[in-house]
Amino acid sequence: MSKRLFTSESVTEGHPDKIADQISDAILDS
C-alpha cells in the first residue's frame, strides 16, 4: 500500500485533479 500511495503522489504532481479523483475512488472502494 505504501508503494502505491508513493507512486500516486508522484503522479499527482502532473495531474492533481484526475489523480485525486482516482485516489478518492480507490480509497472508497477499499
N, CA, C and O of each residue as an XYZ file, in Angstrom:
120
protein
N       0.841     -1.196      0.000
C       0.000      0.000      0.000
C       0.885      1.259      0.000
O       0.590      2.225     -0.704
N       1.941      1.244      0.770
C       2.822      2.410      0.842
C       3.392      2.739     -0.532
O       3.395      3.896     -0.950
N       3.873      1.716     -1.230
C       4.445      1.947     -2.558
C       3.395      2.543     -3.486
O       3.690      3.433     -4.283
N       2.180      2.048     -3.375
C       1.107      2.522     -4.251
C       0.833      4.004     -3.995
O       0.725      4.792     -4.934
N       0.723      4.375     -2.723
C       0.450      5.769     -2.383
C       1.615      6.653     -2.823
O       1.401      7.761     -3.313
N       2.837      6.172     -2.652
C       4.018      6.942     -3.037
C       3.980      7.231     -4.531
O       4.269      8.347     -4.962
N       3.619      6.212     -5.326
C       3.546      6.387     -6.779
C       2.454      7.388     -7.120
O       2.640      8.251     -7.978
N       1.317      7.271     -6.450
C       0.195      8.176     -6.713
C       0.616      9.620     -6.441
O       0.297     10.518     -7.220
N       1.318      9.839     -5.357
C       1.743     11.194     -5.018
C       2.671     11.747     -6.089
O       2.574     12.923     -6.442
N       3.563     10.923     -6.609
C       4.494     11.362     -7.642
C       3.733     11.764     -8.895
O       4.045     12.776     -9.523
N       2.730     10.963     -9.257
C       1.945     11.246    -10.458
C       1.062     12.473    -10.236
O       0.782     13.225    -11.170
N       0.632     12.665     -8.999
C      -0.251     13.801     -8.688
C       0.390     15.121     -9.106
O      -0.320     16.068     -9.444
N       1.704     15.196     -9.088
C       2.383     16.439     -9.468
C       2.015     16.833    -10.900
O       1.983     18.018    -11.233
N       1.740     15.838    -11.740
C       1.414     16.120    -13.143
C      -0.071     16.346    -13.343
O      -0.462     17.257    -14.073
N      -0.913     15.527    -12.704
C      -2.366     15.652    -12.895
C      -3.088     15.575    -11.546
O      -3.679     14.548    -11.212
N      -3.039     16.653    -10.783
C      -3.619     16.673     -9.427
C      -5.092     16.286     -9.396
O      -5.484     15.394     -8.643
N      -5.909     16.949    -10.208
C      -7.359     16.707    -10.169
C      -7.712     15.278    -10.559
O      -8.406     14.583     -9.817
N      -7.236     14.838    -11.722
C      -7.591     13.485    -12.192
C      -7.101     12.426    -11.213
O      -7.852     11.522    -10.845
N      -5.855     12.533    -10.794
C      -5.299     11.536     -9.871
C      -6.018     11.604     -8.530
O      -6.287     10.571     -7.917
N      -6.327     12.799     -8.077
C      -7.023     12.945     -6.792
C      -8.352     12.199     -6.842
O      -8.723     11.512     -5.891
N      -9.064     12.340     -7.957
C     -10.348     11.641     -8.094
C     -10.132     10.136     -8.064
O     -10.874      9.413     -7.398
N      -9.113      9.660     -8.785
C      -8.849      8.217     -8.833
C      -8.475      7.713     -7.442
O      -8.925      6.644     -7.031
N      -7.668      8.461     -6.725
C      -7.259      8.052     -5.375
C      -8.484      8.003     -4.457
O      -8.651      7.064     -3.678
N      -9.333      9.022     -4.560
C     -10.542      9.057     -3.724
C     -11.394      7.827     -4.001
O     -11.875      7.174     -3.076
N     -11.576      7.515     -5.285
C     -12.373      6.340     -5.650
C     -11.720      5.074     -5.097
O     -12.409      4.204     -4.564
N     -10.410      4.969     -5.219
C      -9.700      3.777     -4.757
C      -9.867      3.628     -3.244
O     -10.086      2.524     -2.746
N      -9.763      4.736     -2.518
C      -9.900      4.677     -1.058
C     -11.318      4.264     -0.682
O     -11.511      3.458      0.228
N     -12.307      4.811     -1.378
C     -13.701      4.467     -1.076
C     -13.944      2.994     -1.371
O     -14.665      2.322     -0.632
N     -13.347      2.487     -2.448
C     -13.529      1.076     -2.811
C     -12.895      0.174     -1.757
O     -13.430     -0.887     -1.436
N     -11.747      0.602     -1.217
C     -11.053     -0.241     -0.249
C     -11.830     -0.379      1.003
O     -11.391     -1.058      1.931
